[in-house]
Amino acid sequence: MKSRPVILYSKVTVRVNNTEYIFKLVRSDEINITQGKISIEAPLGKALLNKRAKEKVWVKTPIGKTKYQIIAID
């Protein structure tokens, strides 16, 4: 059974370099990084949209490309 995809207001748990982070995808006017709220317009937000648990996404960062493994979607 496929997991549901990442959409606006999804809470997404990702793993980066053996560390897990939880982000909530929100509209641009709702961003609050200290609360883990990232924009669906941000590079990571765009990369996560419509992806499913267990998928990997690559995001260009100032230090190069970073791989994010999607662990869970709530």
C-alpha positions as CSV (number, residue, x, y, z in Angstrom):
1,M,0.0,0.0,0.0
2,K,1.4,3.4,-1.0
3,S,1.7,6.1,1.6
4,R,-0.1,9.4,0.9
5,P,1.9,12.1,-0.9
6,V,3.4,15.2,0.7
7,I,1.0,18.1,0.2
8,L,0.4,21.6,1.7
9,Y,0.3,21.3,5.5
10,S,1.9,17.9,5.6
11,K,4.2,17.2,8.5
12,V,7.2,15.4,7.0
13,T,10.0,13.6,8.8
14,V,13.2,13.4,6.8
15,R,16.6,12.0,7.5
16,V,19.8,13.9,6.5
17,N,23.2,12.5,7.4
18,N,21.7,10.2,10.0
19,T,19.8,13.0,11.7
20,E,16.0,13.3,11.6
21,Y,14.1,16.5,11.2
22,I,10.4,17.3,11.1
23,F,9.1,20.0,8.8
24,K,5.6,21.2,8.1
25,L,5.0,22.5,4.6
26,V,3.1,25.8,4.7
27,R,2.3,28.9,2.5
28,S,5.0,31.5,2.1
29,D,3.3,33.9,4.6
30,E,3.3,31.2,7.3
31,I,7.0,30.4,7.4
32,N,8.5,30.0,10.9
33,I,11.8,28.0,10.8
34,T,12.0,27.8,14.6
35,Q,8.7,25.9,14.5
36,G,9.8,23.8,11.6
37,K,7.5,25.5,9.1
38,I,9.0,25.7,5.6
39,S,7.4,27.2,2.5
40,I,6.2,25.0,-0.3
41,E,8.0,27.5,-2.5
42,A,11.4,26.9,-0.9
43,P,13.8,24.5,-2.6
44,L,13.2,21.7,0.0
45,G,9.5,22.3,0.0
46,K,9.3,22.0,-3.8
47,A,11.4,18.9,-3.7
48,L,9.2,17.2,-1.1
49,L,5.8,18.0,-2.8
50,N,4.0,15.0,-4.1
51,K,6.7,12.6,-2.9
52,R,6.0,9.6,-0.6
53,A,7.5,7.9,2.4
54,K,10.8,6.1,1.6
55,E,11.5,8.3,-1.4
56,K,14.7,10.4,-1.6
57,V,15.1,13.9,-2.8
58,W,18.2,15.9,-3.6
59,V,18.2,19.6,-2.9
60,K,20.8,22.1,-4.0
61,T,22.3,24.0,-1.0
62,P,25.1,26.5,-0.6
63,I,27.5,23.6,0.2
64,G,26.3,21.4,-2.7
65,K,23.5,18.9,-3.2
66,T,22.0,17.3,0.0
67,K,20.1,14.1,0.0
68,Y,16.9,13.9,2.1
69,Q,15.2,10.5,2.8
70,I,11.5,10.8,3.6
71,I,10.8,8.7,6.7
72,A,7.2,9.6,7.4
73,I,4.3,11.9,6.3
74,D,1.6,13.0,8.7
